[in-house]
Amino acid sequence: MTSDLSTRQDDAAPQDAHSRLLELRASIDNLDSAVVHLLAERFKCTRQVGRLKAEHGMPAVDSDREVVQIRRLRLLAEESHLDPEFAEKFLTFIIDEVVRNHRSL
Amino acid sequence: MTSDLSTRQDDAAPQDAHSRLLELRASIDNLDSAVVHLLAERFKCTRQVGRLKAEHGMPAVDSDREVVQIRRLRLLAEESHLDPEFAEKFLTFIIDEVVRNHRSL
């Protein structure tokens, strides 16, 4: 019985593995779509922040705010079992893009 | 009347601008939290993909899949008014991290 089962598993494994791969990739694609839409919203917010700061003569960069953002995201990352180093790198990557956008305005 | 209004606006503007800035930052923080949680889920999926590929002797890198992912994300970015170049850079940034994680396993 055990041998029968293991034979069946061996036969089925490549097909199962391929189906499981496609299933995981579909989840990854869904998550990427959600992230892209959230980032589109995020850049809408930062564009508004940029305009507001320009109109009211506020400084373009606020390093205190950045420190708070990094600390906050690192904590959130730990809670959700994401590498905090990666969360910090990710935020820096996004902020660099925001700065590039502000400069190009 | 117009002059009254504009005087009032000038008085109120710095406070309004500051409130509006805090409001936008709260939205940015909410969006960042959502993105961090989605990325945590995404890395859970890619870890499973890594294990599956290792168990079944599938190649670790699939460049055809990467081409499809980039094309898909660029289209999604255009639809949501996000810079497609940025969407591609973002995906590359994430995939680099996935590859780094797989290597460290």
Backbone of each chain as ProteinMPNN parsed JSONL, in Angstrom:
{"seq_chain_A": "MTSDLSTRQDDAAPQDAHSRLLELRASIDNLDSAVVHLLAERFKCTRQVGRLKAEHGMPAVDSDREVVQIRRLRLLAEESHLDPEFAEKFLTFIIDEVVRNHRSL", "coords_chain_A": {"N_chain_A": [[0.843, -1.218, 0.0], [1.856, 1.242, 0.899], [3.961, 1.308, -0.875], [2.546, 1.328, -3.306], [1.316, 3.852, -3.117], [3.547, 5.516, -3.077], [4.583, 5.028, -5.578], [2.556, 6.048, -7.166], [2.751, 8.718, -6.408], [5.281, 9.368, -7.4], [4.84, 9.129, -10.151], [2.947, 11.129, -10.509], [4.168, 13.387, -9.635], [5.826, 15.269, -11.301], [3.862, 16.543, -12.902], [2.139, 17.53, -10.913], [3.921, 19.223, -9.627], [4.413, 21.076, -11.627], [1.841, 22.171, -11.951], [1.522, 23.276, -9.436], [3.542, 25.153, -9.489], [2.575, 26.897, -11.465], [0.33, 27.817, -10.149], [1.416, 29.146, -7.936], [2.814, 31.128, -9.306], [0.678, 32.532, -10.401], [-0.38, 33.629, -8.098], [1.759, 35.271, -7.346], [1.723, 37.052, -9.516], [-0.782, 38.265, -9.074], [-0.284, 39.542, -6.618], [1.765, 41.278, -7.403], [0.336, 42.925, -9.167], [-1.401, 44.191, -7.378], [0.482, 45.566, -5.803], [1.607, 47.303, -7.726], [-0.612, 48.942, -8.271], [-0.999, 50.111, -5.756], [1.406, 51.481, -5.499], [1.104, 53.308, -7.568], [-0.926, 54.908, -6.491], [0.511, 55.839, -4.292], [2.488, 57.433, -5.499], [0.842, 59.387, -6.521], [0.113, 60.648, -4.162], [2.652, 61.571, -3.267], [3.267, 63.319, -5.294], [1.365, 65.287, -4.824], [2.254, 66.119, -2.321], [4.711, 67.196, -3.072], [3.874, 69.372, -4.678], [2.456, 70.891, -2.787], [4.464, 71.532, -0.927], [6.129, 73.059, -2.56], [4.435, 75.2, -3.185], [4.114, 76.367, -0.682], [6.58, 77.022, 0.193], [7.912, 75.108, 1.721], [10.584, 73.024, 2.999], [12.033, 70.712, 0.663], [13.115, 68.211, 1.32], [12.802, 66.156, 4.186], [14.478, 65.044, 6.648], [14.014, 64.044, 9.192], [11.445, 62.996, 9.027], [11.953, 60.928, 7.251], [13.561, 59.213, 8.792], [11.706, 58.385, 10.717], [9.88, 57.071, 9.055], [11.438, 54.935, 8.101], [12.026, 53.533, 10.49], [9.462, 52.787, 11.22], [8.63, 51.166, 9.027], [10.49, 49.09, 9.21], [9.74, 47.874, 11.616], [7.142, 47.032, 10.957], [7.818, 45.231, 8.94], [9.186, 43.253, 10.397], [7.055, 42.276, 11.953], [5.545, 41.096, 9.921], [7.133, 39.089, 9.032], [9.022, 39.774, 7.1], [12.198, 40.554, 5.75], [13.733, 43.062, 7.604], [15.88, 44.605, 6.702], [15.542, 44.466, 3.972], [13.083, 45.79, 3.742], [13.833, 48.36, 4.446], [15.675, 48.94, 2.384], [13.881, 48.861, 0.291], [12.158, 51.03, 0.854], [13.986, 53.134, 0.606], [14.599, 52.896, -2.081], [12.143, 53.614, -3.218], [11.842, 56.231, -2.239], [14.025, 57.486, -3.446], [13.129, 57.469, -6.079], [10.946, 59.17, -5.839], [12.265, 61.56, -5.236], [13.689, 61.879, -7.608], [11.515, 62.263, -9.344], [10.47, 64.684, -8.321], [12.57, 66.407, -8.87], [12.467, 66.406, -11.633], [10.267, 67.884, -12.14]], "CA_chain_A": [[0.0, 0.0, 0.0], [2.771, 2.387, 0.948], [4.714, 1.292, -2.118], [1.613, 1.788, -4.335], [1.138, 5.29, -2.98], [4.753, 6.251, -3.445], [4.683, 4.928, -7.035], [1.62, 7.014, -7.742], [3.28, 10.064, -6.176], [6.391, 9.607, -8.32], [4.279, 9.376, -11.481], [2.171, 12.372, -10.555], [4.938, 14.527, -9.1], [6.214, 16.353, -12.215], [2.668, 17.289, -13.292], [1.716, 18.264, -9.729], [4.892, 20.288, -9.371], [4.192, 22.113, -12.633], [0.578, 22.85, -11.612], [1.757, 24.077, -8.229], [4.356, 26.293, -9.922], [1.684, 27.849, -12.162], [-0.558, 28.365, -9.122], [2.214, 30.115, -7.174], [3.097, 32.268, -10.187], [-0.557, 33.319, -10.521], [-0.468, 34.428, -6.86], [2.799, 36.311, -7.443], [1.22, 38.065, -10.457], [-1.84, 39.025, -8.399], [0.335, 40.406, -5.609], [2.463, 42.35, -8.132], [-0.675, 43.876, -9.66], [-1.854, 44.984, -6.226], [1.572, 46.471, -5.407], [1.712, 48.361, -8.741], [-1.708, 49.897, -8.069], [-0.734, 50.874, -4.525], [2.51, 52.418, -5.772], [0.542, 54.393, -8.387], [-1.587, 55.791, -5.521], [1.549, 56.451, -3.463], [3.117, 58.523, -6.258], [-0.139, 60.484, -6.575], [0.247, 61.355, -2.879], [3.922, 62.297, -3.165], [3.192, 64.463, -6.224], [0.621, 66.331, -4.105], [3.158, 66.636, -1.278], [5.684, 68.033, -3.774], [3.217, 70.638, -5.07], [2.125, 71.607, -1.551], [5.706, 72.067, -0.376], [6.606, 74.119, -3.47], [3.532, 76.351, -3.043], [4.204, 76.985, 0.64], [7.992, 77.245, 0.526], [8.41, 74.143, 2.725], [11.766, 72.314, 2.493], [11.675, 69.537, -0.152], [13.513, 66.984, 2.013], [12.592, 66.195, 5.634], [15.201, 63.82, 7.031], [13.368, 63.486, 10.393], [10.321, 62.181, 8.532], [12.514, 59.726, 6.641], [13.993, 58.337, 9.89], [10.484, 57.812, 11.299], [9.334, 56.132, 8.061], [12.285, 53.73, 8.062], [11.818, 52.792, 11.736], [8.107, 52.237, 11.157], [8.57, 50.065, 8.046], [11.287, 47.961, 9.726], [8.893, 47.2, 12.612], [6.078, 46.356, 10.196], [8.436, 44.105, 8.234], [9.408, 42.191, 11.397], [5.738, 41.699, 12.267], [5.012, 40.282, 8.81], [8.186, 38.132, 8.663], [9.786, 40.234, 5.931], [13.505, 41.014, 6.208], [13.707, 44.516, 7.833], [16.888, 45.222, 5.829], [14.931, 44.608, 2.655], [12.048, 46.828, 3.841], [14.528, 49.658, 4.434], [16.181, 49.124, 1.017], [12.714, 49.114, -0.549], [11.709, 52.414, 1.081], [15.006, 54.022, 0.026], [14.409, 52.786, -3.533], [10.942, 54.393, -3.573], [12.097, 57.652, -1.947], [14.922, 57.955, -4.518], [12.297, 57.707, -7.254], [10.152, 60.374, -5.539], [13.181, 62.7, -5.363], [13.937, 62.023, -9.052], [10.304, 62.859, -9.918], [10.36, 66.097, -7.891], [13.591, 67.168, -9.608], [12.103, 66.527, -13.052], [9.099, 68.792, -12.263]], "C_chain_A": [[0.867, 1.252, 0.0], [3.53, 2.506, -0.376], [3.848, 1.77, -3.29], [1.497, 3.312, -4.336], [2.37, 6.039, -3.478], [4.979, 6.175, -4.957], [3.781, 5.967, -7.692], [2.135, 8.448, -7.573], [4.392, 10.392, -7.162], [5.886, 9.919, -9.723], [3.665, 10.771, -11.57], [3.029, 13.597, -10.266], [5.277, 15.613, -10.124], [5.014, 17.215, -12.618], [2.162, 18.14, -12.139], [2.619, 19.457, -9.49], [4.669, 21.427, -10.362], [2.912, 22.893, -12.341], [0.773, 23.782, -10.427], [2.587, 25.319, -8.575], [3.477, 27.355, -10.585], [0.771, 28.562, -11.166], [0.178, 29.459, -8.326], [2.506, 31.35, -8.02], [1.873, 33.153, -10.359], [-0.74, 34.186, -9.274], [0.54, 35.571, -6.901], [2.323, 37.431, -8.378], [0.119, 38.912, -9.819], [-1.262, 40.006, -7.392], [1.065, 41.569, -6.294], [1.48, 43.395, -8.665], [-1.134, 44.789, -8.53], [-0.786, 46.001, -5.838], [1.698, 47.622, -6.415], [0.604, 49.407, -8.545], [-1.51, 50.73, -6.81], [0.381, 51.894, -4.756], [2.026, 53.585, -6.639], [-0.165, 55.409, -7.478], [-0.549, 56.548, -4.697], [2.204, 57.627, -4.198], [2.145, 59.687, -6.464], [-0.03, 61.325, -5.296], [1.531, 62.174, -2.838], [3.966, 63.463, -4.164], [2.446, 65.618, -5.551], [1.487, 66.955, -3.016], [4.16, 67.596, -1.922], [5.103, 69.395, -4.141], [2.966, 71.517, -3.855], [3.366, 72.283, -0.978], [6.222, 73.219, -1.229], [5.764, 75.381, -3.279], [3.743, 77.098, -1.74], [5.642, 77.162, 1.115], [8.508, 76.318, 1.626], [9.639, 73.43, 2.155], [11.377, 71.005, 1.785], [11.992, 68.23, 0.584], [13.334, 67.179, 3.518], [13.217, 64.917, 6.189], [14.629, 63.2, 8.309], [12.24, 62.538, 9.987], [10.848, 60.851, 7.974], [12.948, 58.707, 7.712], [12.785, 57.62, 10.498], [9.894, 56.759, 10.356], [10.112, 54.817, 8.06], [12.047, 52.877, 9.31], [10.482, 52.061, 11.695], [8.039, 51.026, 10.211], [9.362, 48.849, 8.516], [10.466, 47.159, 10.743], [7.794, 46.389, 11.925], [6.61, 45.109, 9.497], [8.645, 42.946, 9.207], [8.107, 41.474, 11.723], [5.251, 40.748, 11.172], [6.068, 39.321, 8.248], [8.857, 38.471, 7.325], [11.109, 40.76, 6.488], [13.505, 42.545, 6.377], [14.728, 45.26, 6.97], [16.296, 45.47, 4.439], [13.88, 45.725, 2.668], [12.69, 48.214, 3.782], [15.059, 49.965, 3.025], [15.041, 49.509, 0.084], [12.246, 50.57, -0.405], [12.694, 53.403, 0.449], [14.87, 54.054, -1.493], [13.238, 53.668, -3.992], [11.203, 55.889, -3.377], [13.028, 58.251, -3.012], [14.124, 58.306, -5.772], [11.452, 58.972, -7.061], [11.019, 61.615, -5.744], [13.461, 62.97, -6.841], [12.732, 62.689, -9.732], [10.187, 64.344, -9.583], [11.341, 66.964, -8.667], [13.172, 67.406, -11.045], [10.904, 67.462, -13.242], [9.568, 70.233, -12.488]], "O_chain_A": [[0.654, 2.184, -0.775], [3.721, 3.593, -0.921], [4.317, 2.508, -4.156], [1.567, 3.967, -5.376], [2.272, 7.039, -4.188], [5.493, 7.117, -5.559], [4.172, 6.663, -8.629], [1.983, 9.283, -8.465], [4.47, 11.5, -7.694], [6.391, 10.812, -10.403], [3.837, 11.488, -12.556], [2.656, 14.717, -10.614], [5.038, 16.788, -9.847], [5.11, 18.441, -12.675], [1.8, 19.303, -12.321], [2.155, 20.557, -9.191], [4.728, 22.6, -9.992], [2.884, 24.118, -12.463], [0.274, 24.907, -10.403], [2.364, 26.398, -8.025], [3.609, 28.548, -10.312], [0.476, 29.748, -11.312], [-0.359, 30.54, -8.08], [2.454, 32.477, -7.527], [1.994, 34.375, -10.452], [-1.192, 35.328, -9.364], [0.221, 36.703, -6.538], [2.495, 38.612, -8.075], [0.086, 40.129, -9.998], [-1.691, 41.157, -7.316], [0.997, 42.707, -5.829], [1.752, 44.595, -8.62], [-1.243, 46.003, -8.702], [-1.099, 47.162, -5.574], [1.875, 48.775, -6.023], [0.854, 50.608, -8.643], [-1.819, 51.921, -6.797], [0.312, 53.025, -4.273], [2.48, 54.716, -6.469], [-0.025, 56.617, -7.665], [-0.701, 57.741, -4.436], [2.447, 58.68, -3.609], [2.567, 60.838, -6.57], [-0.075, 62.554, -5.345], [1.515, 63.334, -2.426], [4.623, 64.473, -3.913], [2.835, 66.779, -5.685], [1.461, 68.168, -2.811], [4.427, 68.674, -1.39], [5.74, 70.431, -3.949], [3.223, 72.721, -3.876], [3.329, 73.452, -0.594], [6.692, 74.229, -0.705], [6.297, 76.49, -3.218], [3.576, 78.316, -1.684], [5.889, 77.419, 2.293], [9.419, 76.677, 2.373], [9.727, 73.249, 0.941], [10.5, 70.28, 2.253], [11.239, 67.26, 0.49], [13.671, 68.232, 4.06], [12.592, 63.857, 6.206], [14.732, 61.99, 8.511], [12.1, 61.439, 10.524], [10.261, 59.792, 8.2], [12.733, 57.505, 7.561], [12.826, 56.417, 10.76], [9.461, 55.694, 10.795], [9.529, 53.733, 8.023], [11.886, 51.66, 9.217], [10.374, 50.895, 12.074], [7.463, 49.994, 10.555], [8.967, 47.711, 8.261], [10.489, 45.928, 10.738], [7.548, 45.23, 12.259], [5.95, 44.071, 9.462], [8.325, 41.8, 8.892], [8.048, 40.245, 11.768], [4.626, 39.727, 11.456], [5.924, 38.805, 7.14], [9.205, 37.591, 6.538], [11.14, 41.344, 7.571], [13.3, 43.261, 5.397], [14.489, 46.394, 6.553], [16.51, 46.513, 3.821], [13.794, 46.512, 1.725], [12.16, 49.127, 3.148], [14.922, 51.083, 2.529], [15.195, 50.359, -0.792], [11.977, 51.251, -1.394], [12.285, 54.388, -0.165], [15.007, 55.107, -2.115], [13.323, 54.366, -5.002], [10.841, 56.71, -4.22], [12.837, 59.393, -3.431], [14.399, 59.302, -6.441], [11.264, 59.749, -7.997], [10.58, 62.597, -6.343], [13.474, 64.119, -7.283], [12.896, 63.563, -10.584], [9.85, 65.161, -10.44], [11.025, 68.083, -9.071], [13.466, 68.452, -11.623], [10.558, 67.798, -14.374], [8.743, 71.138, -12.616]]}, "seq_chain_B": "MTSDLSTRQDDAAPQDAHSRLLELRASIDNLDSAVVHLLAERFKCTRQVGRLKAEHGMPAVDSDREVVQIRRLRLLAEESHLDPEFAEKFLTFIIDEVVRNHRSL", "coords_chain_B": {"N_chain_B": [[-15.197, 91.739, -0.483], [-13.966, 89.642, -1.952], [-11.393, 90.377, -1.333], [-11.455, 90.115, 1.457], [-11.776, 87.351, 1.632], [-9.397, 86.489, 0.461], [-7.562, 87.465, 2.272], [-8.224, 85.983, 4.499], [-7.612, 83.478, 3.5], [-4.822, 83.687, 3.204], [-4.036, 83.942, 5.885], [-4.882, 81.503, 6.865], [-3.584, 79.678, 5.346], [-0.85, 78.55, 5.959], [-1.387, 76.84, 8.167], [-3.401, 75.209, 7.105], [-1.961, 74.065, 5.014], [-0.073, 72.616, 6.43], [-1.731, 70.792, 7.798], [-2.772, 69.452, 5.616], [-0.465, 68.329, 4.59], [0.173, 66.512, 6.653], [-2.016, 64.832, 6.431], [-1.673, 63.746, 3.86], [0.731, 62.42, 4.304], [-0.107, 60.498, 6.124], [-1.694, 58.944, 4.481], [0.286, 58.011, 2.711], [1.798, 56.487, 4.51], [-0.105, 54.512, 5.164], [-0.393, 53.268, 2.661], [2.219, 52.343, 2.301], [2.348, 50.458, 4.382], [0.49, 48.577, 3.475], [1.788, 47.754, 1.121], [4.147, 46.61, 2.185], [3.06, 44.408, 3.544], [1.98, 42.986, 1.39], [4.317, 42.425, -0.032], [5.563, 40.768, 1.803], [3.895, 38.534, 1.636], [4.388, 37.942, -1.036], [7.092, 37.157, -0.974], [6.789, 34.873, 0.528], [5.512, 33.265, -1.342], [7.536, 33.127, -3.353], [9.517, 31.825, -1.966], [8.344, 29.324, -1.683], [8.216, 28.631, -4.381], [10.946, 28.442, -4.895], [11.668, 26.252, -3.262], [10.105, 24.226, -4.412], [11.163, 24.128, -7.028], [13.769, 23.327, -6.442], [13.309, 20.811, -5.285], [12.297, 19.406, -7.45], [14.167, 19.513, -9.379], [13.972, 21.624, -11.2], [14.97, 24.344, -13.397], [16.496, 27.161, -11.777], [16.318, 29.81, -12.64], [14.124, 31.449, -14.903], [14.071, 32.819, -17.767], [12.227, 33.439, -19.739], [9.821, 33.617, -18.369], [10.402, 35.883, -16.865], [10.501, 37.88, -18.809], [7.83, 37.922, -19.627], [6.636, 38.72, -17.215], [7.679, 41.308, -16.916], [6.654, 42.623, -19.189], [3.936, 42.474, -18.619], [3.719, 43.899, -16.178], [4.543, 46.434, -17.03], [2.449, 47.16, -18.732], [0.292, 47.186, -16.909], [1.207, 49.251, -15.288], [1.068, 51.435, -17.038], [-1.718, 51.58, -17.371], [-2.436, 52.37, -14.8], [-1.352, 54.839, -14.576], [1.31, 54.946, -13.753], [4.809, 55.307, -14.056], [6.06, 53.289, -16.574], [8.745, 52.574, -16.856], [9.652, 52.823, -14.262], [8.113, 50.81, -13.054], [9.243, 48.556, -14.216], [11.89, 48.747, -13.257], [11.316, 48.426, -10.574], [10.305, 45.781, -10.474], [12.602, 44.386, -11.235], [14.244, 45.029, -9.098], [12.934, 43.651, -7.028], [13.067, 41.001, -7.976], [15.833, 40.617, -7.98], [16.245, 40.552, -5.237], [14.86, 38.223, -4.593], [16.452, 36.336, -5.92], [18.815, 36.666, -4.459], [17.893, 35.756, -1.971], [17.317, 33.063, -2.605], [19.877, 32.14, -3.185], [21.025, 32.317, -0.668], [19.875, 30.271, 0.648]], "CA_chain_B": [[-15.503, 90.32, -0.21], [-12.857, 88.865, -2.496], [-10.202, 90.747, -0.563], [-11.621, 89.445, 2.755], [-11.524, 85.911, 1.464], [-7.988, 86.212, 0.184], [-6.849, 87.695, 3.533], [-8.463, 84.798, 5.329], [-6.847, 82.365, 2.933], [-3.403, 83.868, 3.515], [-3.848, 83.628, 7.299], [-5.149, 80.093, 7.14], [-2.817, 78.801, 4.461], [0.23, 77.719, 6.522], [-1.982, 75.792, 8.986], [-4.061, 74.284, 6.175], [-0.927, 73.342, 4.273], [0.523, 71.648, 7.343], [-2.724, 69.72, 8.007], [-2.868, 68.688, 4.368], [0.774, 67.539, 4.515], [0.037, 65.381, 7.593], [-3.044, 63.96, 5.872], [-1.049, 63.02, 2.744], [1.726, 61.5, 4.87], [-0.838, 59.37, 6.727], [-2.061, 58.068, 3.357], [1.527, 57.365, 2.246], [2.124, 55.446, 5.5], [-1.061, 53.401, 4.981], [-0.054, 52.566, 1.416], [3.472, 51.611, 2.551], [2.022, 49.281, 5.204], [-0.154, 47.598, 2.595], [2.811, 47.212, 0.216], [5.03, 45.723, 2.966], [2.352, 43.146, 3.783], [1.891, 42.251, 0.113], [5.651, 41.911, -0.358], [5.797, 39.627, 2.702], [3.181, 37.419, 1.001], [5.084, 37.621, -2.293], [8.305, 36.378, -0.666], [6.339, 33.529, 0.92], [5.289, 32.53, -2.609], [8.781, 32.829, -4.075], [10.229, 30.785, -1.197], [7.721, 28.049, -2.072], [8.672, 28.343, -5.752], [12.345, 28.018, -4.775], [11.696, 24.883, -2.711], [9.511, 23.353, -5.42], [12.123, 23.965, -8.127], [14.903, 22.55, -5.931], [12.858, 19.432, -5.089], [11.982, 18.732, -8.714], [15.254, 19.731, -10.332], [13.646, 22.604, -12.255], [15.971, 25.42, -13.415], [16.192, 28.223, -10.803], [15.954, 31.044, -13.346], [13.319, 31.216, -16.099], [14.122, 34.176, -18.339], [10.976, 33.671, -20.483], [8.851, 34.064, -17.364], [10.76, 37.246, -16.477], [10.1, 38.762, -19.918], [6.364, 38.036, -19.554], [6.32, 39.511, -16.02], [8.025, 42.718, -17.159], [5.68, 43.166, -20.149], [2.662, 42.562, -17.914], [3.768, 45.002, -15.203], [4.624, 47.708, -17.754], [1.083, 47.454, -19.188], [-0.463, 47.548, -15.709], [1.691, 50.564, -14.845], [0.482, 52.435, -17.937], [-3.141, 51.683, -17.023], [-2.653, 53.054, -13.513], [-0.599, 56.099, -14.649], [2.611, 54.837, -13.092], [5.855, 55.252, -15.077], [6.403, 51.888, -16.875], [10.174, 52.378, -16.58], [9.773, 52.596, -12.825], [7.536, 49.487, -12.757], [10.235, 47.558, -14.607], [12.984, 48.847, -12.277], [10.79, 47.879, -9.327], [10.262, 44.32, -10.581], [13.994, 43.921, -11.244], [14.702, 45.18, -7.712], [12.328, 42.565, -6.246], [13.604, 39.72, -8.463], [17.21, 40.542, -7.467], [16.161, 40.149, -3.829], [14.447, 36.813, -4.608], [17.637, 35.559, -6.299], [19.704, 36.729, -3.293], [17.321, 34.852, -0.962], [17.491, 31.676, -3.045], [21.301, 31.805, -3.039], [21.388, 32.185, 0.742], [19.232, 29.042, 1.205]], "C_chain_B": [[-14.365, 89.41, -0.692], [-11.594, 89.107, -1.677], [-10.243, 90.087, 0.821], [-11.224, 87.975, 2.675], [-10.034, 85.635, 1.289], [-7.154, 86.456, 1.439], [-6.986, 86.466, 4.429], [-7.651, 83.607, 4.831], [-5.374, 82.466, 3.309], [-3.112, 83.505, 4.968], [-3.896, 82.115, 7.53], [-4.172, 79.166, 6.41], [-1.735, 77.957, 5.144], [-0.327, 76.556, 7.347], [-2.64, 74.731, 8.111], [-3.032, 73.417, 5.464], [-0.317, 72.264, 5.167], [-0.431, 70.471, 7.593], [-2.796, 68.818, 6.785], [-1.635, 67.796, 4.208], [0.665, 66.301, 5.423], [-0.946, 64.337, 7.057], [-2.436, 63.096, 4.748], [-0.029, 62.015, 3.275], [1.056, 60.293, 5.507], [-1.272, 58.399, 5.63], [-0.842, 57.309, 2.848], [1.903, 56.227, 3.207], [1.191, 54.243, 5.366], [-0.713, 52.581, 3.745], [1.231, 51.764, 1.606], [3.217, 50.345, 3.378], [1.426, 48.182, 4.329], [0.891, 46.949, 1.688], [3.729, 46.241, 0.961], [4.347, 44.375, 3.203], [2.222, 42.318, 2.505], [3.246, 41.666, -0.263], [6.005, 40.721, 0.539], [5.117, 38.375, 2.13], [3.911, 36.959, -0.256], [6.334, 36.787, -2.014], [7.949, 34.986, -0.144], [6.13, 32.673, -0.33], [6.612, 32.173, -3.275], [9.637, 31.817, -3.301], [9.677, 29.403, -1.56], [8.155, 27.641, -3.48], [10.105, 27.809, -5.708], [12.458, 26.57, -4.297], [11.224, 23.877, -3.742], [10.505, 23.066, -6.545], [13.303, 23.102, -7.683], [14.523, 21.076, -5.826], [12.695, 18.68, -6.411], [13.01, 18.992, -9.805], [14.895, 20.657, -11.48], [14.7, 23.718, -12.244], [15.539, 26.591, -12.515], [15.712, 29.494, -11.49], [15.198, 30.69, -14.625], [13.186, 32.573, -16.785], [12.88, 34.481, -19.179], [9.905, 34.229, -19.537], [9.118, 35.528, -16.995], [10.329, 38.261, -17.545], [8.585, 39.002, -19.863], [5.959, 38.925, -18.376], [6.558, 41.002, -16.268], [7.001, 43.349, -18.109], [4.344, 43.43, -19.456], [2.639, 43.766, -16.951], [3.84, 46.364, -15.883], [3.236, 48.129, -18.248], [0.209, 47.923, -18.026], [-0.093, 48.948, -15.228], [1.063, 51.654, -15.717], [-0.985, 52.677, -17.599], [-3.364, 52.508, -15.76], [-1.821, 54.342, -13.415], [0.663, 56.096, -13.785], [3.635, 54.723, -14.224], [6.265, 53.786, -15.342], [7.883, 51.58, -16.623], [10.383, 52.065, -15.1], [9.245, 51.209, -12.454], [8.543, 48.388, -13.095], [11.413, 47.542, -13.624], [12.574, 48.195, -10.962], [10.806, 46.347, -9.357], [11.683, 43.738, -10.545], [14.576, 43.962, -9.83], [14.196, 44.011, -6.848], [12.936, 41.216, -6.658], [15.05, 39.534, -7.982], [17.215, 40.05, -6.02], [15.776, 38.664, -3.729], [15.663, 35.934, -4.907], [18.627, 35.516, -5.126], [19.223, 35.76, -2.203], [17.545, 33.39, -1.328], [18.945, 31.235, -2.862], [21.664, 31.547, -1.587], [20.772, 30.943, 1.376], [20.182, 27.838, 1.091]], "O_chain_B": [[-13.875, 88.547, 0.036], [-10.838, 88.186, -1.37], [-9.236, 89.571, 1.307], [-10.474, 87.444, 3.495], [-9.48, 84.702, 1.869], [-6.163, 85.763, 1.67], [-6.022, 85.984, 5.023], [-7.086, 82.841, 5.611], [-4.748, 81.474, 3.682], [-2.109, 82.86, 5.272], [-3.092, 81.539, 8.264], [-3.966, 78.02, 6.811], [-1.701, 76.745, 4.931], [0.168, 75.433, 7.259], [-2.472, 73.531, 8.327], [-3.201, 72.205, 5.328], [-0.074, 71.142, 4.723], [-0.015, 69.312, 7.603], [-2.87, 67.594, 6.895], [-1.737, 66.658, 3.751], [1.015, 65.191, 5.02], [-0.743, 63.132, 7.206], [-2.653, 61.885, 4.693], [0.072, 60.898, 2.767], [1.586, 59.184, 5.442], [-1.229, 57.184, 5.818], [-0.919, 56.11, 2.583], [2.28, 55.139, 2.771], [1.632, 53.096, 5.442], [-0.735, 51.35, 3.779], [1.331, 50.633, 1.129], [3.797, 49.293, 3.11], [1.804, 47.015, 4.427], [0.883, 45.732, 1.505], [4.057, 45.175, 0.441], [4.978, 43.325, 3.079], [2.34, 41.093, 2.538], [3.322, 40.541, -0.757], [6.663, 39.78, 0.096], [5.696, 37.289, 2.14], [4.04, 35.762, -0.516], [6.609, 35.822, -2.727], [8.702, 34.032, -0.343], [6.522, 31.507, -0.37], [6.794, 31.038, -3.716], [10.388, 31.048, -3.9], [10.429, 28.442, -1.723], [8.425, 26.469, -3.744], [10.437, 26.844, -6.396], [13.225, 25.774, -4.84], [11.833, 22.825, -3.936], [10.674, 21.921, -6.964], [13.782, 22.255, -8.437], [15.292, 20.197, -6.216], [12.926, 17.473, -6.483], [12.772, 18.734, -10.985], [15.417, 20.524, -12.587], [15.267, 24.01, -11.191], [14.366, 26.965, -12.494], [14.815, 30.176, -10.994], [15.569, 29.761, -15.342], [12.316, 33.374, -16.443], [12.508, 35.646, -19.325], [9.191, 35.176, -19.864], [8.186, 36.314, -16.831], [9.858, 39.353, -17.227], [8.117, 40.129, -20.028], [5.07, 39.768, -18.498], [5.748, 41.845, -15.883], [6.534, 44.463, -17.874], [3.707, 44.461, -19.671], [1.679, 44.537, -16.917], [3.274, 47.338, -15.388], [2.884, 49.307, -18.19], [-0.515, 48.913, -18.133], [-0.952, 49.727, -14.817], [0.585, 52.668, -15.208], [-1.443, 53.818, -17.544], [-4.342, 53.247, -15.651], [-1.609, 54.872, -12.325], [1.026, 57.102, -13.176], [3.35, 54.102, -15.248], [6.761, 53.115, -14.438], [8.233, 50.468, -16.228], [11.162, 51.187, -14.729], [9.849, 50.511, -11.64], [8.681, 47.413, -12.356], [11.877, 46.479, -13.21], [13.366, 47.506, -10.319], [11.252, 45.698, -8.411], [11.927, 42.719, -9.899], [15.301, 43.057, -9.416], [14.943, 43.458, -6.041], [13.276, 40.393, -5.807], [15.446, 38.426, -7.62], [18.062, 39.249, -5.623], [16.301, 37.939, -2.884], [15.885, 34.921, -4.243], [19.205, 34.469, -4.832], [20.018, 35.044, -1.595], [17.914, 32.577, -0.48], [19.216, 30.111, -2.441], [22.491, 30.686, -1.286], [21.102, 30.596, 2.51], [19.829, 26.732, 1.498]]}, "name": "protein", "num_of_chains": 2, "seq": "MTSDLSTRQDDAAPQDAHSRLLELRASIDNLDSAVVHLLAERFKCTRQVGRLKAEHGMPAVDSDREVVQIRRLRLLAEESHLDPEFAEKFLTFIIDEVVRNHRSLMTSDLSTRQDDAAPQDAHSRLLELRASIDNLDSAVVHLLAERFKCTRQVGRLKAEHGMPAVDSDREVVQIRRLRLLAEESHLDPEFAEKFLTFIIDEVVRNHRSL"}
